[in-house]
Amino acid sequence: MNKTVYGFNDRFHTARQRLLSYLLKLGHAIDADTPDLASALTVRFCDTLVDYLATGHFQILDKHRPTADELAACEATTRKALAFSDRFGNGETPDLAELRVSLERLALLLDSRMDIEDEVLQRSDRVAQPLRASTARNRPATAVA
């Protein structure tokens, strides 16, 4: 893969880490029974979630050729994640019990989606490796002065 793709993957994985960080912080706020903190973190989490989904869709799924089943699974996850964001990302103080249950379900969906994204990227990289090697073999030798 070229530098642009590697740079993108770094940005994609950073976005994923940010999402997971907010997921953990939100879980801790719910466990600590702090509704105001949970409300603020829910908004940040939902904003990060939407950004992550958009990045994954346009940069991973559109550019790395997932299978039809992988694409369908990711699209289903996107719909459910956006429904979560619509329900809880409005800044209102959520019912913590309802938020906890919904967040746990969403975390399982995101885990499945991340597995699919990783497989798509790994498969794309495996295909690109022989192409890089072939390109390197066909380059003319350069003299070192």
N, C-alpha and C positions, 0 to 999 in steps of 0.2 A: 504494500500500500504506500501511497505517497505521503509526504509530510502533511498535506491538507487533511487527508483522512485520519492520520494519526492524531493531528491536532484536534480534529472534531471528536474523535473517540475520547481524548482526554477531557474535553469540555463536557461530553455526554456523561462520562463517568463522574465528573465533578458534580453535575446536576443531579445525578442519581444519589451520590453521597449526601448532598444537601437535603434531598427529599427524605432520605433515611434518617438523617440527623433530626429533622423536624418531626418525623414520625416518632422517634424515641422521646424527644422532649415533650411532645404532646401526650404520649402515653404516661410519662412521669407526672405531668400536670393533672391528668385525669386520676391517676393513682393517689396523688396528694390531695385530691378533692379541692382543687383551686379553680373555681369556675372562671374567674376573670382572666387568669393566666391561660387556661385552656381555650378560652374564647379568642384571645390574641394569637395564640399559637395555631389555632385551627385556621384562622384567616391566612397566616403565613404559610402553613402547610398546604392549604388549598391553592394558593397562588403558585407555590413551587410545584405542586402536583400538575397543574394545568401546563406550566412551562415544560416540565419533564415529559408529559404526554405529547405535547406538540413537537418537541425536539426529537423524541423517539420516533414519532410517526413520520415526520418529514425527512429526517436524516438517516434513520436506521431502516425503517420499513420501506420507504420509497427508493432508497439508494442501494440496498443490499439484497434485494430479491428474496423475501421470505416465501415459504410455500403457501399455498392457499389456506391450509389449516392454521399455519402460524399467523397469517394475516387476519383470519377470522377470529382467532383467539384474542389477538391484540385489540382488534376493533371492539370486541365484546367487553374487554377490560376497560377500554377507553370510555365506552358508554357508561359503565357502572361507576368509574372513577369520577366522571363529570357529574353524574347524578349525586354522588357524595359531595362534591364541591358545591353544587347548586344548593343542596340541603343544608350544609354546615358552614360554608364559607362566606356567609353574609354578615358576619360581625356580631350577630346576636349571641347572647350567652346560651350555650347548648345545654340540653339535658345530658349530664355526664354519663349516665347509664346507657342511654341511647347512642351517644357518641362513641363510647367504649365498644359496644357491640358492632357498630358500623365500621369503626376503625379497624377492629380485628378482622372483619370480613375483607375490608379493603386491603389490609396488609397481606393476606393470603393471595388475593388477586394480583397484587403488585409483585409478589414473589414469583408467581407463575409467569407473569409478563416478563420479568427480568430474566428468567431462565430462557424464555423464547428469544429475547433480544440478544442475549449472550450467544445462543446457538447460531442465530443468523449472522452475527459478527464473526464468530469462529469459522463458520462455513465459508463466509466471504473471504476471510484471511487465508484459509487453506487453498482456495481457488486462486487467489492472487499470488501466493508464494511461488508456484511453478512459473507464472508469468514473469515475475521479477527475476528469477534465475535465468530464464530464457533470454530476457532482455539484456541481462548482464553479460551473457556469453556472446551475444551478437554485437556488442560494442567494440569499436576498434581499440587496440592497445594504444596507450599514450606514453610518450617518452618522458622520462623523469630527467630534468636537467640538473 
